Amino acid sequence: MSTKKKPKEVSGWYARAKTAPDERKRIEEWYDKRVKLNYRTIPVEAPGKMILALGEIAQKKGMAGPRFSDFVEGILDEYLQRQGIDWRRQPE
C-alpha cells in the first residue's frame, strides 16, 4: 500500500526567489496598495514555534483568544517606537 503525499505548499514569502518577476511585481503592488489604503490587517506569516511562544506569553498575561491580535500589535508598536517610527502617521 503506497501513501500519497500531499504536495507541500510553499508560501510566497519563502518562495520569493523562485517567483517570476512579473508575479513578484504584482504581489509587491498588492502590499503597497494595502499599506497606502491604510488597511488594518495584512496577512503575515510567522514560524509556528514563534506563534506558540507568543501564545503562551499571551495566556500568562490574560491576552489569549480574541485579544491575541491586540497583544501582537502591542509588541510591534513597542518595537516601532524604539526604532523611532511613527506608524500612525498617514502615508504621504
N, C-alpha and C positions, 0 to 999 in steps of 0.2 A: 504494500500500500504506500503510495507516494503522497507526500503532503505538498500542496502548492503553497508557495509563499507569496503573500500579497506584496506587490512592488512597494518599496519604501518611498513614501512621499518626501521629497526634499524641499524645504521651504525656500522661498525666493531669497531670503537673507543669506542662507548658506550657499545657494547656487548662483550667486551674483556673477561670479567669474565665468560661468558657463552660459549665461543669458545672452541672447543675441543683442547687439547694440540698439536696434530699434525697439525691442521689447523692454530693455533696461531704461531707455529714454521714456517710454510710455509709463512705466512704473514710477520713475522719479517725478514725472509731471503729475501723476495722481497724488503722490505725497505732497508735492509743492502746493497743489490746489487745496488739499485738506488743511494745510498749515495756513495758507493765505485766507481761507474762508473761516479760520478760527474754529474749526471743529473741536469738540471736547475730547473725542476719543479717536485714536489712530491705533490700529492693531499693532501690537508689539509682541515679538517672540522672545522668550527668555528660557534658559535651561530649566527643566523640570525640578532639579535639585535646588535651584535658586528660589523658585516659586514655593517649594516645600519649606525651605528655611524661612522665607518671609511669612508664610502662613503660620508657622509655629510661633514666630515673634508676635504676629498679629493676634493670635489666640491668647497669648500671655498678657497682651495689652487690652484685651477685650474688643479688638477691632476685626474679628473674623466675620465671615458671612458677607452681607451686603456692604459693610463698612470697609472691606478689604481694599477696594479701589481707592477709597479716601486715604487709607494707610499708605499705599504705594505712592499715591500722588503727593502725600506729605514728604515722603523720603526724597522724591525727585525735586520737589520745591526747595527743600533744605539744601540739596546739592547745588542746584542752580543759583541759589542765593550766595552760597560760598564761592561760586565761580564769578560772581558779580553780574549775573544775567537776570534781567527783569523780564521774565517770560509773560507777565501780564500786560506788558506794553503792546499796543496794537501794531501789527506789521506795517511797514512803510509801503 
